[in-house]
Amino acid sequence: MAKLDAFQLPGYALEMYPGDHSPPHFHLISDSCNLRIKFNISIIRRELAWDSKYPENLKVCPLSGPEEKLLLELIRKNCKALNKQWKTLHPGR
């Protein structure tokens, strides 16, 4: 696993795993959840695209409205750095 280089979000661990599956994403981790944040899809949709690795049945994003807005803005501002880290950790994809 690798710490996300582009930015941090207070209260959460942000990680990108080498050799992980597509689409490009990073993991937002807290004591209660592990979310896969699909950053390129989020930019295209202009809303946070996510699913839950843990707990599996999570249907509502556990982030507060302001946290969700901040995360989407950080993704938008750092999209080049996110894609660069993804390509470094996933050569040939």
DRENTORKE-726757 format. One record per residue (C-alpha): z, y, x negated; residue number from 1; residue in one letter. Coordinates in Angstrom, 2 decimals, padded with zeros to 5 digits. Each point is the difference from the previous one (the first is absolute). Layout:
REM residues N
<mivex><pz>Z</pz><py>Y</py><px>X</px><num>NUM</num><residu>a</residu></mivex>
...
This chain:
REM residues 93
<mivex><pz>000.00</pz><py>000.00</py><px>000.00</px><num>1</num><residu>m</residu></mivex>
<mivex><pz>-000.60</pz><py>003.57</py><px>-001.12</px><num>2</num><residu>a</residu></mivex>
<mivex><pz>001.70</pz><py>003.19</py><px>001.06</px><num>3</num><residu>k</residu></mivex>
<mivex><pz>-002.40</pz><py>002.34</py><px>001.76</px><num>4</num><residu>l</residu></mivex>
<mivex><pz>-001.16</pz><py>002.61</py><px>-002.53</px><num>5</num><residu>d</residu></mivex>
<mivex><pz>-001.41</pz><py>002.66</py><px>002.32</px><num>6</num><residu>a</residu></mivex>
<mivex><pz>003.18</pz><py>001.10</py><px>001.81</px><num>7</num><residu>f</residu></mivex>
<mivex><pz>003.39</pz><py>-001.05</py><px>001.32</px><num>8</num><residu>q</residu></mivex>
<mivex><pz>001.62</pz><py>000.29</py><px>003.43</px><num>9</num><residu>l</residu></mivex>
<mivex><pz>003.77</pz><py>000.58</py><px>-000.05</px><num>10</num><residu>p</residu></mivex>
<mivex><pz>001.98</pz><py>-002.94</py><px>001.38</px><num>11</num><residu>g</residu></mivex>
<mivex><pz>-002.78</pz><py>-002.57</py><px>-000.51</px><num>12</num><residu>y</residu></mivex>
<mivex><pz>-001.42</pz><py>-002.10</py><px>-002.83</px><num>13</num><residu>a</residu></mivex>
<mivex><pz>-003.80</pz><py>000.27</py><px>-000.22</px><num>14</num><residu>l</residu></mivex>
<mivex><pz>-001.78</pz><py>-002.85</py><px>-001.78</px><num>15</num><residu>e</residu></mivex>
<mivex><pz>-003.53</pz><py>-001.29</py><px>-000.53</px><num>16</num><residu>m</residu></mivex>
<mivex><pz>-000.35</pz><py>-003.68</py><px>-000.92</px><num>17</num><residu>y</residu></mivex>
<mivex><pz>-002.59</pz><py>-001.27</py><px>-002.52</px><num>18</num><residu>p</residu></mivex>
<mivex><pz>-002.48</pz><py>-002.46</py><px>001.48</px><num>19</num><residu>g</residu></mivex>
<mivex><pz>001.02</pz><py>000.83</py><px>003.58</px><num>20</num><residu>d</residu></mivex>
<mivex><pz>-002.46</pz><py>-000.39</py><px>002.89</px><num>21</num><residu>h</residu></mivex>
<mivex><pz>-002.30</pz><py>002.67</py><px>001.44</px><num>22</num><residu>s</residu></mivex>
<mivex><pz>-000.12</pz><py>002.51</py><px>001.56</px><num>23</num><residu>p</residu></mivex>
<mivex><pz>001.52</pz><py>002.25</py><px>-002.66</px><num>24</num><residu>p</residu></mivex>
<mivex><pz>003.63</pz><py>000.63</py><px>000.84</px><num>25</num><residu>h</residu></mivex>
<mivex><pz>003.46</pz><py>000.53</py><px>-001.39</px><num>26</num><residu>f</residu></mivex>
<mivex><pz>003.37</pz><py>-001.25</py><px>001.18</px><num>27</num><residu>h</residu></mivex>
<mivex><pz>002.66</pz><py>002.32</py><px>001.41</px><num>28</num><residu>l</residu></mivex>
<mivex><pz>003.31</pz><py>-001.82</py><px>-000.37</px><num>29</num><residu>i</residu></mivex>
<mivex><pz>003.49</pz><py>000.64</py><px>001.34</px><num>30</num><residu>s</residu></mivex>
<mivex><pz>002.96</pz><py>-002.26</py><px>000.72</px><num>31</num><residu>d</residu></mivex>
<mivex><pz>-001.33</pz><py>-000.62</py><px>003.50</px><num>32</num><residu>s</residu></mivex>
<mivex><pz>-003.77</pz><py>-000.24</py><px>-000.46</px><num>33</num><residu>c</residu></mivex>
<mivex><pz>-003.02</pz><py>-000.52</py><px>-002.25</px><num>34</num><residu>n</residu></mivex>
<mivex><pz>-003.05</pz><py>001.79</py><px>001.37</px><num>35</num><residu>l</residu></mivex>
<mivex><pz>-003.56</pz><py>-000.27</py><px>-001.32</px><num>36</num><residu>r</residu></mivex>
<mivex><pz>-001.46</pz><py>003.51</py><px>000.05</px><num>37</num><residu>i</residu></mivex>
<mivex><pz>-003.81</pz><py>-000.12</py><px>000.04</px><num>38</num><residu>k</residu></mivex>
<mivex><pz>-000.74</pz><py>003.30</py><px>-001.69</px><num>39</num><residu>f</residu></mivex>
<mivex><pz>-003.81</pz><py>000.28</py><px>000.29</px><num>40</num><residu>n</residu></mivex>
<mivex><pz>000.08</pz><py>-001.02</py><px>003.67</px><num>41</num><residu>i</residu></mivex>
<mivex><pz>002.80</pz><py>002.55</py><px>000.57</px><num>42</num><residu>s</residu></mivex>
<mivex><pz>-002.18</pz><py>002.77</py><px>-001.45</px><num>43</num><residu>i</residu></mivex>
<mivex><pz>-002.99</pz><py>-000.99</py><px>002.14</px><num>44</num><residu>i</residu></mivex>
<mivex><pz>002.03</pz><py>-000.30</py><px>003.21</px><num>45</num><residu>r</residu></mivex>
<mivex><pz>002.17</pz><py>003.05</py><px>-000.80</px><num>46</num><residu>r</residu></mivex>
<mivex><pz>003.04</pz><py>-002.03</py><px>000.99</px><num>47</num><residu>e</residu></mivex>
<mivex><pz>002.20</pz><py>-002.45</py><px>-001.82</px><num>48</num><residu>l</residu></mivex>
<mivex><pz>-001.61</pz><py>-003.47</py><px>-000.08</px><num>49</num><residu>a</residu></mivex>
<mivex><pz>002.67</pz><py>-002.60</py><px>-000.62</px><num>50</num><residu>w</residu></mivex>
<mivex><pz>001.21</pz><py>-003.48</py><px>000.79</px><num>51</num><residu>d</residu></mivex>
<mivex><pz>003.28</pz><py>-001.70</py><px>-000.67</px><num>52</num><residu>s</residu></mivex>
<mivex><pz>000.53</pz><py>-002.67</py><px>-002.61</px><num>53</num><residu>k</residu></mivex>
<mivex><pz>003.69</pz><py>-000.08</py><px>000.92</px><num>54</num><residu>y</residu></mivex>
<mivex><pz>001.13</pz><py>-000.29</py><px>002.73</px><num>55</num><residu>p</residu></mivex>
<mivex><pz>-003.16</pz><py>-001.71</py><px>001.22</px><num>56</num><residu>e</residu></mivex>
<mivex><pz>000.35</pz><py>001.05</py><px>003.65</px><num>57</num><residu>n</residu></mivex>
<mivex><pz>000.50</pz><py>003.74</py><px>-000.64</px><num>58</num><residu>l</residu></mivex>
<mivex><pz>-002.16</pz><py>001.91</py><px>002.49</px><num>59</num><residu>k</residu></mivex>
<mivex><pz>001.26</pz><py>003.58</py><px>-000.41</px><num>60</num><residu>v</residu></mivex>
<mivex><pz>-000.10</pz><py>001.83</py><px>-003.31</px><num>61</num><residu>c</residu></mivex>
<mivex><pz>003.59</pz><py>000.45</py><px>-001.21</px><num>62</num><residu>p</residu></mivex>
<mivex><pz>-000.77</pz><py>003.31</py><px>-001.71</px><num>63</num><residu>l</residu></mivex>
<mivex><pz>001.12</pz><py>003.18</py><px>001.70</px><num>64</num><residu>s</residu></mivex>
<mivex><pz>-002.70</pz><py>002.40</py><px>001.21</px><num>65</num><residu>g</residu></mivex>
<mivex><pz>000.54</pz><py>002.37</py><px>-002.96</px><num>66</num><residu>p</residu></mivex>
<mivex><pz>-000.04</pz><py>-002.93</py><px>-002.47</px><num>67</num><residu>e</residu></mivex>
<mivex><pz>-003.25</pz><py>-001.30</py><px>001.47</px><num>68</num><residu>e</residu></mivex>
<mivex><pz>-001.58</pz><py>003.45</py><px>-000.19</px><num>69</num><residu>k</residu></mivex>
<mivex><pz>001.16</pz><py>000.48</py><px>-003.61</px><num>70</num><residu>l</residu></mivex>
<mivex><pz>-001.26</pz><py>-003.43</py><px>-001.03</px><num>71</num><residu>l</residu></mivex>
<mivex><pz>-003.42</pz><py>000.62</py><px>001.53</px><num>72</num><residu>l</residu></mivex>
<mivex><pz>-000.22</pz><py>003.35</py><px>-001.79</px><num>73</num><residu>e</residu></mivex>
<mivex><pz>001.01</pz><py>-001.62</py><px>-003.33</px><num>74</num><residu>l</residu></mivex>
<mivex><pz>-002.65</pz><py>-002.68</py><px>000.49</px><num>75</num><residu>i</residu></mivex>
<mivex><pz>-002.65</pz><py>002.62</py><px>000.75</px><num>76</num><residu>r</residu></mivex>
<mivex><pz>000.91</pz><py>002.14</py><px>-003.01</px><num>77</num><residu>k</residu></mivex>
<mivex><pz>000.19</pz><py>-002.98</py><px>-002.37</px><num>78</num><residu>n</residu></mivex>
<mivex><pz>-002.88</pz><py>-002.19</py><px>001.21</px><num>79</num><residu>c</residu></mivex>
<mivex><pz>-001.79</pz><py>000.01</py><px>-003.38</px><num>80</num><residu>k</residu></mivex>
<mivex><pz>003.14</pz><py>-001.08</py><px>-001.85</px><num>81</num><residu>a</residu></mivex>
<mivex><pz>000.69</pz><py>-002.73</py><px>002.57</px><num>82</num><residu>l</residu></mivex>
<mivex><pz>-003.52</pz><py>-001.41</py><px>-000.31</px><num>83</num><residu>n</residu></mivex>
<mivex><pz>000.18</pz><py>000.20</py><px>-003.80</px><num>84</num><residu>k</residu></mivex>
<mivex><pz>003.25</pz><py>-002.00</py><px>-000.07</px><num>85</num><residu>q</residu></mivex>
<mivex><pz>-001.43</pz><py>-002.55</py><px>002.46</px><num>86</num><residu>w</residu></mivex>
<mivex><pz>-003.11</pz><py>-000.47</py><px>-002.21</px><num>87</num><residu>k</residu></mivex>
<mivex><pz>002.16</pz><py>-000.34</py><px>-003.12</px><num>88</num><residu>t</residu></mivex>
<mivex><pz>002.13</pz><py>-002.70</py><px>001.62</px><num>89</num><residu>l</residu></mivex>
<mivex><pz>-003.02</pz><py>-001.72</py><px>001.63</px><num>90</num><residu>h</residu></mivex>
<mivex><pz>-002.81</pz><py>000.03</py><px>-002.57</px><num>91</num><residu>p</residu></mivex>
<mivex><pz>-003.35</pz><py>-001.21</py><px>001.27</px><num>92</num><residu>g</residu></mivex>
<mivex><pz>000.71</pz><py>000.76</py><px>003.66</px><num>93</num><residu>r</residu></mivex>
